[in-house]
Amino acid sequence: MSQPSLGLRANWRQFSLLVLVNAFVGAMVGLERTVLPIIAERDFALASKSAALSFILTFGLAKATTNLVAGRLGDRLGRKRVLVLGWLFGLPVPILVMVAPSWSWIVAANVLLGINQGLTWSMTVVMKIDLAGPQRRGLAMGLNEFSGYVAVALSALATGEIASHYGLRPEPFYLGIAFAALGLALSQFAVRDTTAHVLHETTQSGEYRTIPASAATALSTSNQVGLVNNLNDGLVWGLFPLFFAAAGLSLKQIGFLAFIYPATWGVAQVFTGALSDRIGRKWLVASGMLLQGVALTATVFVHSFLAWLLANALLGIGTAMVYPTLLAVIGDVAHPAARGSAVGRYRFWRDLGYAVGALVAGALSDAFGMGAAILGVGVLTGIAGAYAALRLPESLQQSES
């Protein structure tokens, strides 16, 4: 039996298919980014921001925990089985949101959505790293996150448009039924497992040993910076629609702002991921976090739709500099035999940021107002950028040696 080839060109068919599958994964999250915070206020009369953001808290906890399990399951059972399982958890989500008679149903739906995202997105990440081999990890992660977050953006735009014409429920969530069904069908009948690629790369990498100190530092720093990155994304998801609605923007305008941030993030990742393969990981991560901090802070001090549009675009660019690059760092320093577990641990800490962001944003908003919450998270994000500049070692050379 011939050995599988590593590299994007050699595996372009399966890689492209996984890009498409991850687009459906991202679209499931995009369903909620425009309308669900507004549903909390208008359909369920949740005045407390902490209560309104509780769906992000449960989503973040479920996704983070599932990420940890997904990596280990993927290493032991195979990537494809875990991918298909993730879609089975996603199928009920849009239906529960559509028919929910109480907010507890929405919270329960987001537990299932978190499990869906933890299993499916983790596996598309790991499978793409498996296929790409050691040379083009940054580009591979850029393409993966591009497909996911452009889909988040388009789904958020579509649900905002549908809601502005037909109402907040149930019409915007019909899309979710189609996304989950298509994602499941492709994963079950078209995707092939990548375990053979892992075994082939493992034979080239040699025996699995304890990771060196520099790799351990890279992993721990990536976990910490990743948590702050998704902390601010949790704030954007849950608080920005309410902040912009309070400023008098229409549902259509809010939907466009919910689109422009992940759209800029998604498209730019193709370039930033590839750029990290050329210039290195460290300074893209540090400068990207600093740019996010500036964009969040600016949101509080500007007061027009165009200014908020620019701030959201800058926030997306900053996130694009960080997101695929940190995943590439994990791919650089983790041994192929332990890659799924290493990615799972990183994604556990990173997506725990959603839960922390919901708690921080809700508590600060209830105590001091939404502007203070956004400003506080912006400052924290900038501090995380400085921390990355001081502590994150450059990992690119390790992947090439």
N, C-alpha and C positions, 0 to 999 in steps of 0.2 A: 504493500500500500504506500503510495507516494505521500511525502510530507506536505502539509498545507503551506502555502506561501504567505509571508507577512508583507504588509504594505497596502496603502490605499488603492494603488493602481491594480494590484493583483486581486483585490477583494471588492472592487468598486460596485458590483451588483448587490451583494449583501450589505455593504456599507450604505449604499443609497437607500435600500429598503429600510434599514434601521433609522436613517434620517427621517423617512416618511412616517414610520411608526412613532418616533419621538415627537413629531408634529402633532399627532393625535393625543399623545400624552400631555403636551403643553396646552392644547386646546381645552382639555378638561378643566384646567385651572383657570384659564381665561374666561370661562363661563361666569365666574363669580366676581371678577375684579372690578367691574363697573357697577353691577346692580345689587350684589348681596349686602354690602353695608347700608345701602339705601332701603332695601327690604327690611333690614333690622329696625330702622327708625319708622318707616311708613306702614309696614304691615303688622309689625309686632310691638310698636311703640316703646322701643328700648332707648330710654333717654341717656342712660349711663354708657359712656364710651367703652368702659371695661366689659360691660355685658354685650355691647354690640360687636366687640372684637373677639368675643369668646370663640367664635367659629374658627378664627385663625389660630388661637391657642390650641384647640383640640387638633386642628389640622397639623400644626407644627409638631406637637408631641407624637401624634400617630406616625407622621412621615419620618421624623428623626429616628424613632425606635425601629420602624420597619427597615430603614436604610441599614441599620446595624445588622439586623437579621438577614436582609436580602443579600448582602455581600457574602456572608458565610454560606447561605443556602446556594447561592450561585456557584461557589467554589466546590460544594459537595454534590449538588443535584444536577448541575448544568444550568446554563444561563436561560435557555429557552423555556424550560418548565416554570421558572420563577417569573419570567415575563408574562406568560399566559395566565398564571395565577393572579398576577397584578390586575389584569384586565377584568377578571371575574369579580374582583372587589369593586371595580369602577362602574360596572353596569347599573347598579341600583341608584347611584348618586344623583343623577338629574331627576329621576322619578321622585325620590324622596323630597328634593327641594321643591318640585312642582306642586306636590300635594300636601306639604307640611302644614298641619293645623296649629303647631306651636313651634317656638324657637328651638326646643329640645330636638326636634326632628332635623333641623338644619345642622345643629351641632353633631348629631349622629351621622348625618350624611358626610360631614367633613372628616369624621374619623375614618370612614370608608375611603374618602378621597385621599387622605393622607397615606393610607395603606396602599392604595392604587399607585400613587405617585412614588412612594418609596420603593416598591417592587419594580415598576415598569421603567422609571427613569434611571434607577440604579443599574438595571440590566442593560439598557441601551448605552449608557456610559461605558460600562465594563466591556461589553461586546465590541464597541468601537475601538477601545484601547487594545483589545485582543487582536483585532484585525489589522490595525495600523502598524503594529510593531514599534520599535524604539525611536524611529527617525522623525515621524510626523505627528507626534502626540498632540502638540498644541493645535495644529490644523484640525486634527480629528475631533478634539474637544470643541473647537470653535464651530465646526459644522454641526455637531450634536446640539450644542446650546443655541446656535442660530435657528435650527428647525424648531426646537421647543419653544423659544421665546418669541419668535415671529408668530408662531401659532397662538401663543398666549395673547399677543397684541391683536391679531385679527379676530380672535374669538371675543375679546373684550370689546372691540369696536362693533362687531356684529350684534352682540347682546345689547349694547347701549342703543344701537339703531333700532333693533326690534322692540326694545322696551319703550322707546320714545313714541312708537306708533301703536303698540298693542298692549302695553302694560308690563309690569315687573314680573308677573307670573301668569301662566306657565310658559308662554310662547318662547321666551329666550332660551329655555332649557331643552326644547325639542332638539336643538343642535347636539346637546350632550349625548343623547341616545344614539345618534348617528356616529359621533366620534368614538364612543366606547365599542360599538358593534364593529366598526371598520378596524379599529386597533386590534381587537381580539381576533378577527378573521385573518388579518395579515400575520399576526404573531403565531397563530396556530398552523396556518397552511403554507406560509411562504418563508418565514424566518428559519434559518438553520443555526444550530448550536455552534459555539466557538470554542468548545473545550479542546478540540484537537489543536487549535492554534496556540492555546495556552501551554499545552504539553510540549509542542515544538519549540516555543520560545524558552520554556523552562530548561530544556536540554542545552540550549545555547547559552543560558545565563549561569549554568553551573548549580552547585548544591546550595540550597537555601540556608543561609546563616543569619545570625543576629545582625540587625541593621547597624551601621556605624552611627556615631554620635551626630554627625552632620545631618544624616537622613532623619534621625529621631527629632532633631530640632526643626527640620523642614516640615515634618508631619504635624508636630504639635503647634507650630506657629500657623500653619495653614488651617488647622482646626479652629484656632482662636479668631483669626482674621475672617474666616468663612462665617463663623457665628455672627460677628458684627455685620457682615455684608447682608445676611438674610434678616437680621434684626431690623435694619432700615427698610428692607423690602417688605417685611411684615407691616411696618408702619405705613408705607406707601399704599399697600393693598387695602388696609383697613381704614386708614384715617384720611387719605387724600380725597376720596369721593365725598366724605362728610365735610372736610375743610372747604372744598371747592363749592359744594352745594350751599354751605353757610355764606359763602361770598357772593352768591347769586347766580352762579353758572347754571346753564340748562343741563338736562340729562345727556343731550347729544354732545355738548361741549365737554362734560365730564368723561363721557365715553371716549372722546378723541384724545384727551389727556391720558386716560388709562391705556390707550393704544400706543401713543408716541413713545412712552418710556420703555416698555418691553420691545417695541419695534426697533428703536434705535439700538437698544441693548442687543437684540437678536442679530441684526444685520452686521453691526460692528464687530461681533465676535468672530466672524469669518476672518477678518483682517487681524484682529488682536491675537487670536489663537495662533495664526501663522506667524505673526510678528514675534511672538514669544519663542518660536523655534529658531529665530535668527538672532535676536538681541538678548534673550534670556528672560527669566520669569520674575525675578525679584523686583525690579524697578517698575514694571508694568503693574504689579500688585500694589506696591506702595503708592504710586502716583494715582492709580485708579481709585483707591480708597479716599485719598485726599480730595480728588475731584468730586466724588460723591458727597463728601462732607460740605464742600462749597455749594453744590447744587441744592442740597437740602436746606442749608442755612439761607440761601437766596430766596427760596420759596416763601419764607416767612415775611421777607421785606419787600417783595414786589406785589403788585395789586392789579394785574391785568392778565387777560387770557394769553396774549402773545408772550408776555414775560414768563408766565408759568409754563407755556409750551417750550420755551428755550431752556428753562431750568430742568424740565423733565427730560429733554433731549440730552443735556449734559449729564444728568444722573444716569441715563442709559449708557452713554459712552464710558463713564467711569466704571459702571458695573461690568461692561463688556471687557474692560481691561483686566478685571479681577477674575471673573467667573471661570472661563475656560483655562486661564493660566494656573489657578490653584489646582484644578483637576489634573493639569499636565504635570505639576509638581509631584502629586501623588503617584502618577504613572512613572515619573522619573526615578523615584527613590524606592518604590515598593517592588519586591521580588515578584515575578509573574505568578509563582505558586501561591502567594498571599495577596494578590492584587485585589480580588473581590472583597476580601475582609478589610484591606486598607482603604479602599474607596468607600466601603460601607461605614467605617469609623469616621472618615472625614465628613461624609454626608450626614451622619448622625449629628455631629457638632454643628455643622453649617445650618442644617434645617431646624435644629433646636432654636436657632435664632428667630424663626417665625413665632414660636411660643414666647420667647423672651421679649420680642418686639411687641407682641400683643399686650403682654403684661405691662411693659414700660410705657407704651403709647397710651394705653387705657388709663393707667394710674396718673400719669402726668397730665393727660387731658382733663380728667375729672377734677384734679387738684388745681391746675394752673391754666388750662385752656389748650386748645389744639396747637396753636402757634408755639407755645412753650415746649410742647412735646416734640414737635418737628425740629425745633432749634436744638433741643437737648440731644436728640439722636444724631443730628448733623455734627455736633461737636464730638460726640463719641466716635463717629465714623472717621473723622479727621485724626483723632488720637490713634485709632487702629492703623491708619496709614503710616503714621510716624513709627509705630511699633513694628510694622512689617519692614520698614526701611532699616531699623536697627537690628532686628533679630532673624529675619528670614534669609537663610543661605541661598546662594544661587545653585540651582539643581540641574540646569540644562547640560552642563558638561558631563555630569554623572551619567546621563542617558546616552551620551555619545561615546563614552569610553569603553 
